[in-house]
Each structure stands twice: as C-alpha cells, then as structure tokens.
Amino acid sequence: MSDPEAPAGNSPEVSPSNGPPLGEASAPILEPTPLLPVVAVAVPLHPVSSVPPSGVFDRPTFVFFGIVSAVSLILDVLSKAWAEIVLSRRPFDNPSLVLVKDHLTLTIAYNKGGAWGLLQDAAETVRRPFFFAVSVLAVLFIVSLYSKLGRGQRALMWGLPLVLGGALGNLSDRITRSSVIDFIDYRADWVLSMNTLVARAVPRWGLTDHWPTFNVADIAICIGVGLMAVDMFTARRGPERRAEPAGPVLGA
C-alpha cells in the first residue's frame, strides 16, 4: 500500500550510489595538498666521467723508478745465488742443467771481462777500475735522463730502471767477486748465421752457434736498451711535448 500522504508518482529519484538527486550539481570537496620539500640539484656544465683523462698515469715518478730497479736487481742477485748453490754442486762430467736439448742449458761461469769477453785478459788493476767507472757513469746518465722524462714516455719510463737494475747487479758482482756470474747458455743456428755475417766484416771473428753466456742482469739491460730504442723511434716531437712540464714526480 502506498503512503496516503505522498501522492503516487511524486517520490524523489535516488541515484544508485545514494548520492545527490540526479540533475543537481554537487560542489567538489578540495583536500589540502601536502607541501613537498624543495631540493636544489647542481647540474654540471660538463658531463662528469669516472675515467681519468689520458696521461694521468703516464707521468714518471721516482717511486716507480726505484721499484722497477730494485725488482730487477733482486731477481738478478737471487738467481746468481741459486746458480752458485745448485749448479756448482753438479758433477764435473755433467755440469750443465739441460732445459731445452741442444739449445738452452744452465751452466755456471765466471766472466772477468765484459760482453763478448771484453778486457777478459786485461790486468786486474786495469779491468776492475774500468768497469767500475763505466758502471758509475751509466748510473749517473740513467738517473739524469729519467729526471728529464715527460708525460707519455712509457718506453723510457720502463727501460731506464731496467738498465739501472741490471747495471747494479753486474756491478755488485765485480765489487764482491771481481767477476760476473753468468749461467744461461744458449745455442741456435741463427747465432751461427749472424756470426758468419759479422766475420765478413771483422777479421778473425769466431764462427760459433753459441751465444755468450749471460744472466738476469743482462736480460734486464737488453730489454731496457730495446725500450730506449723504441722511444727513440716512436716518441712524439714538436710543441705538444715541449709544452708539457718535464721531469718525474717525486711522489707516487
């Protein structure tokens, strides 16, 4: 039954969501917006890179110079001590320790002269002062040249301390033993071919496939001299190098 007080057909329409009657506009409810903190960000004018610019680690330092020289010197001294202890105990009829048959052996030898027997038969009063003076001059030259290196001269940065370490290794032998310990013995056909070519220009040059016995100090010196030659032929020239400050850094 319908309500007698409410006429039929005049009941208000209600939206399904129980909101305001259809046709009436409701005012939106505005909630306060929370204030966000303002953070100032500094934007660099140039992009920042974690990669250091070229040449930062190319500058020679005396710390690096000392470390490379010391390592080559220590390796030479230790290898010579090993050679004297181990190789000198081998039997007389088999003194060599074969590493590569017919090519590479270890045989201890005491060289009173220089490379290729230089001053081998000279008197001790001549030979010892001569090699001592040459070694001292070489050390002074190497240190002086290293102090003038510029950034990017990597070959000389490695080569000079290697030569210094090798020179000090052989010098220590001449001071303590009056001779240099050699123990690396090498033979090859190309050595004979090289000596054959030299004999054409040098009278009475010996023909042999045997390379003069050498040691770790000689290896360091040869590598160092080779790197010096590389720098001589590949070094940059012109105003770019001259504009760079010369000389190694005293620190690391």
C-alpha positions in Angstrom: 0.0 0.0 0.0 1.2 3.5 -0.8 1.5 6.3 1.7 -1.6 8.3 1.6 0.3 11.5 2.4 2.7 11.1 -0.5 1.0 11.2 -3.9 1.8 8.4 -6.1 4.4 9.1 -8.8 5.9 12.1 -6.9 8.5 10.2 -4.9 12.1 11.6 -5.4 14.5 9.7 -7.6 17.7 8.5 -5.9 20.9 7.5 -7.7 22.2 4.0 -7.4 25.1 5.3 -5.3 22.8 7.1 -2.8 24.4 10.4 -3.9 22.6 13.6 -4.5 19.5 13.6 -6.7 20.1 13.5 -10.4 20.2 16.8 -12.1 21.8 18.6 -9.1 25.5 19.6 -9.2 27.5 18.9 -6.1 30.5 21.1 -5.2 33.7 19.1 -5.1 35.5 18.7 -1.8 39.1 20.0 -2.1 41.6 18.4 0.2 44.8 20.4 1.1 47.9 19.2 -0.9 50.9 18.4 1.2 53.9 20.6 0.6 57.0 18.7 -0.8 60.5 19.7 0.2 62.4 21.6 -2.4 65.9 20.1 -3.1 68.4 22.1 -5.0 70.4 20.0 -7.5 73.6 21.3 -9.0 73.8 20.4 -12.7 77.4 20.4 -14.0 78.1 22.3 -17.1 80.2 19.5 -18.5 79.5 15.8 -18.2 81.3 14.1 -15.4 83.3 11.0 -16.3 84.8 8.4 -13.9 87.6 7.7 -16.4 90.7 9.8 -15.8 91.9 11.9 -18.6 94.6 10.5 -20.9 98.1 10.8 -19.5 97.2 10.9 -15.7 99.1 7.7 -15.1 101.8 8.3 -17.8 103.9 10.7 -15.7 107.1 9.0 -14.5 107.8 9.0 -10.8 111.0 8.2 -8.8 109.0 5.8 -6.7 108.2 3.7 -9.8 111.8 4.1 -10.9 113.1 2.7 -7.6 110.7 -0.2 -7.6 111.5 -1.4 -11.1 115.2 -1.0 -10.5 115.0 -2.8 -7.2 113.0 -5.7 -8.5 115.4 -6.3 -11.4 118.3 -6.1 -9.1 116.8 -8.5 -6.5 115.9 -11.0 -9.2 119.5 -10.9 -10.6 121.1 -11.4 -7.1 118.8 -14.2 -6.1 119.2 -16.0 -9.5 123.0 -15.8 -9.2 122.9 -17.1 -5.6 120.8 -20.0 -6.8 123.2 -20.7 -9.7 126.2 -20.8 -7.3 124.5 -23.1 -4.9 122.8 -25.5 -7.3 125.0 -25.6 -10.4 128.3 -25.6 -8.6 127.3 -28.9 -7.0 126.7 -30.7 -10.3 129.2 -33.5 -11.3 132.3 -32.4 -13.2 131.4 -34.6 -16.2 127.9 -33.2 -16.4 128.0 -29.6 -15.2 125.0 -28.3 -17.2 121.4 -28.4 -16.4 119.5 -29.0 -19.7 116.3 -27.1 -20.2 115.9 -27.4 -24.0 118.1 -30.0 -25.6 120.7 -28.6 -27.9 119.5 -25.1 -27.3 119.2 -23.9 -23.7 121.2 -25.1 -20.7 122.2 -23.6 -17.3 126.0 -23.7 -16.8 127.8 -21.5 -14.2 130.6 -19.4 -15.5 132.7 -16.5 -14.0 133.3 -13.7 -16.5 136.1 -11.3 -15.6 135.6 -9.2 -18.7 132.6 -7.6 -20.3 130.3 -8.6 -23.1 131.9 -10.9 -25.7 134.9 -11.2 -23.4 135.8 -7.5 -23.4 139.1 -7.0 -21.4 139.0 -10.7 -20.4 142.8 -10.9 -20.4 143.5 -7.4 -19.1 145.2 -6.9 -15.7 143.1 -6.6 -12.7 144.4 -3.1 -12.0 143.1 -2.1 -15.4 139.9 -4.2 -15.7 138.3 -3.5 -12.3 138.6 0.3 -12.3 137.5 0.5 -15.9 134.2 -1.4 -15.4 133.6 0.4 -12.1 134.0 3.8 -13.8 131.8 2.7 -16.7 129.1 1.4 -14.3 129.1 4.6 -12.3 128.8 6.8 -15.4 126.0 4.7 -16.6 124.1 5.0 -13.4 124.5 8.8 -13.4 123.4 9.0 -17.0 120.3 6.9 -16.4 119.2 8.9 -13.3 119.8 12.2 -15.2 117.9 11.1 -18.3 115.0 9.8 -16.2 114.7 13.1 -14.4 114.1 14.8 -17.7 111.3 12.5 -18.9 108.0 13.9 -19.9 104.5 12.6 -19.7 103.7 9.7 -22.0 107.3 8.4 -22.4 106.3 4.9 -21.3 109.1 3.1 -23.1 111.8 5.1 -21.3 109.8 5.0 -18.0 110.3 1.2 -18.0 113.6 0.9 -19.9 115.8 3.2 -17.8 115.1 1.5 -14.4 115.6 -1.9 -16.0 119.0 -0.9 -17.3 119.9 0.6 -13.9 118.9 -2.6 -12.1 120.9 -4.8 -14.4 124.0 -2.5 -14.3 123.9 -2.5 -10.4 123.5 -6.3 -10.4 126.7 -6.8 -12.5 128.5 -4.0 -10.6 127.8 -5.8 -7.3 129.5 -8.9 -8.7 132.6 -7.0 -9.8 132.9 -5.4 -6.4 132.4 -8.6 -4.3 133.9 -11.3 -6.7 136.0 -9.3 -9.3 133.9 -11.2 -11.9 130.4 -11.6 -13.1 128.4 -14.8 -12.6 126.8 -16.0 -15.9 124.8 -19.2 -16.1 122.3 -19.0 -19.0 123.8 -20.8 -22.0 122.1 -20.6 -25.4 122.8 -22.1 -28.8 121.0 -21.8 -32.1 121.5 -21.9 -35.9 120.7 -18.2 -36.3 123.5 -17.3 -34.0 125.9 -19.1 -36.3 124.4 -17.3 -39.3 124.9 -13.9 -37.5 128.5 -14.7 -36.7 129.1 -15.7 -40.3 127.9 -12.2 -41.4 130.0 -10.5 -38.8 133.1 -12.5 -39.8 132.9 -11.0 -43.3 133.5 -7.5 -41.9 135.6 -8.3 -38.8 138.7 -10.3 -39.3 139.3 -13.3 -37.1 135.8 -13.3 -35.8 134.9 -16.7 -34.3 132.3 -18.8 -36.0 130.0 -20.5 -33.5 126.4 -21.2 -32.8 126.9 -20.3 -29.1 125.6 -17.1 -27.7 127.8 -15.6 -24.9 126.7 -16.9 -21.5 124.5 -14.3 -19.8 122.5 -13.7 -16.6 119.3 -12.0 -15.5 121.0 -8.6 -15.3 122.0 -8.9 -18.9 118.4 -9.7 -19.8 117.2 -6.6 -18.0 119.8 -4.4 -19.7 118.9 -5.7 -23.2 115.2 -5.2 -22.6 115.8 -1.7 -21.3 118.0 -0.8 -24.2 115.4 -2.1 -26.6 112.7 0.0 -24.9 115.0 3.0 -25.2 115.3 2.4 -28.9 111.5 2.1 -29.2 111.2 5.5 -27.6 113.8 7.0 -29.9 111.8 6.0 -33.0 108.2 6.5 -31.7 108.5 9.4 -29.3 106.2 12.4 -30.1 108.0 15.5 -31.3 107.0 19.1 -31.7 105.3 21.8 -29.5 102.9 19.3 -27.9 105.7 17.6 -26.0 107.7 20.7 -25.3 104.7 22.4 -23.7 104.4 19.6 -21.1 106.3 20.1 -17.9 109.4 17.9 -17.9 110.7 15.8 -15.0 109.2 13.0 -13.0 107.0 13.5 -9.9 108.8 12.9 -6.6 105.8 11.2 -5.0 103.9 8.0 -6.0 
